[in-house]
Amino acid sequence: MANVVTILETTARVGDMVKITYAYKDADGKEKVPDL
C-alpha cells in the first residue's frame, strides 16, 4: 500500500510541474508550447 501511495503522490507532483511548465511556456511564447 505504501508503494502505491508514493507512486500516486509522485505522479501528482510531476503533473503539477508539467502544468506549471506548460503555463509558463504558454505565457512566454504560445508558438513554443508543446502539443500535449
C-alpha contacts under 8 A as a table, 3 or more apart, distances in Angstrom:
res1	aa1	res2	aa2	distance
1	M	4	V	5.19
1	M	5	V	6.34
2	A	5	V	5.19
2	A	6	T	6.20
3	N	6	T	5.07
3	N	7	I	6.20
4	V	7	I	5.13
4	V	8	L	6.23
5	V	8	L	5.11
5	V	9	E	6.14
6	T	9	E	5.11
6	T	10	T	6.08
7	I	10	T	5.10
7	I	11	T	6.05
8	L	11	T	5.07
8	L	12	A	6.16
9	E	12	A	5.09
9	E	13	R	6.28
10	T	13	R	5.12
10	T	14	V	6.18
11	T	14	V	5.14
11	T	15	G	6.03
12	A	15	G	5.02
12	A	16	D	6.27
13	R	16	D	5.10
13	R	17	M	6.28
14	V	17	M	5.00
14	V	18	V	6.17
15	G	18	V	5.10
15	G	19	K	6.21
16	D	19	K	5.07
16	D	20	I	6.15
17	M	20	I	5.09
17	M	21	T	6.09
18	V	21	T	5.08
18	V	22	Y	5.94
19	K	22	Y	5.04
19	K	23	A	6.03
20	I	23	A	5.15
20	I	24	Y	6.08
21	T	24	Y	5.07
21	T	25	K	6.16
22	Y	25	K	5.24
22	Y	26	D	6.05
22	Y	33	V	6.79
22	Y	34	P	7.78
23	A	26	D	5.00
23	A	27	A	6.16
24	Y	27	A	5.19
24	Y	28	D	5.98
25	K	28	D	4.90
25	K	29	G	5.79
25	K	30	K	6.67
25	K	32	K	6.75
25	K	33	V	5.62
26	D	29	G	5.49
26	D	30	K	4.60
26	D	31	E	7.95
26	D	32	K	7.47
26	D	33	V	5.64
27	A	30	K	6.61
29	G	32	K	5.61
29	G	33	V	6.99
30	K	33	V	5.31
